[in-house]
Amino acid sequence: MYKKVILVAYDSDFVPAVQEAKNEGLIVYACFSRITGTGIHDELHSICDDRIELTADILSKIPRSHT
């Protein structure tokens, strides 16, 4: 069984799903970026167990597909 969830999102549409995951005993991490200027919705920020900001430095290290 999984114990942790990593959610890459920024809006409040995911709050019910995060709440359900937490009700099941899962730890939820929200990954988000402020690069587009949006950041993370306050309600989603509050409900997640921890938050990880995807900075430009982190995003630049992700391999890109060359198709």
MARDRENKOL-64790 format. One line per 10 residues: number of its first residue (from 1); for each residue x negated, y negated, z negated of C-alpha. Coordinates in steps of 0.5 Angstrom, whole numbers, plus 500, padded with zeros to 3 digits. Layout:
# MARDRENKOL-64790
NUM> X,Y,Z ~ ...
END
This chain:
# MARDRENKOL-64790
1> 500,500,500 ~ 498,493,502 ~ 496,488,496 ~ 495,482,499 ~ 498,478,505 ~ 494,473,509 ~ 499,468,513 ~ 496,463,518 ~ 502,458,518 ~ 503,451,516
11> 511,450,516 ~ 516,452,511 ~ 520,457,515 ~ 515,462,512 ~ 517,460,505 ~ 523,466,504 ~ 518,471,507 ~ 512,469,502 ~ 517,469,497 ~ 520,476,499
21> 512,478,499 ~ 511,476,492 ~ 517,479,489 ~ 514,486,492 ~ 508,484,488 ~ 503,482,494 ~ 498,476,493 ~ 499,471,499 ~ 494,467,502 ~ 496,461,506
31> 491,459,512 ~ 492,453,515 ~ 488,447,519 ~ 489,440,518 ~ 485,439,525 ~ 492,438,529 ~ 494,433,523 ~ 499,437,520 ~ 496,441,514 ~ 501,445,510
41> 508,444,508 ~ 508,442,501 ~ 513,448,499 ~ 509,453,503 ~ 503,450,499 ~ 506,451,492 ~ 509,458,493 ~ 502,461,496 ~ 498,464,491 ~ 492,461,494
51> 490,457,500 ~ 484,457,505 ~ 483,451,510 ~ 481,453,516 ~ 476,447,518 ~ 473,445,524 ~ 466,449,522 ~ 470,455,520 ~ 474,455,527 ~ 468,454,531
61> 465,461,528 ~ 471,465,531 ~ 469,469,537 ~ 473,467,543 ~ 475,471,549 ~ 472,470,555 ~ 477,472,560
END
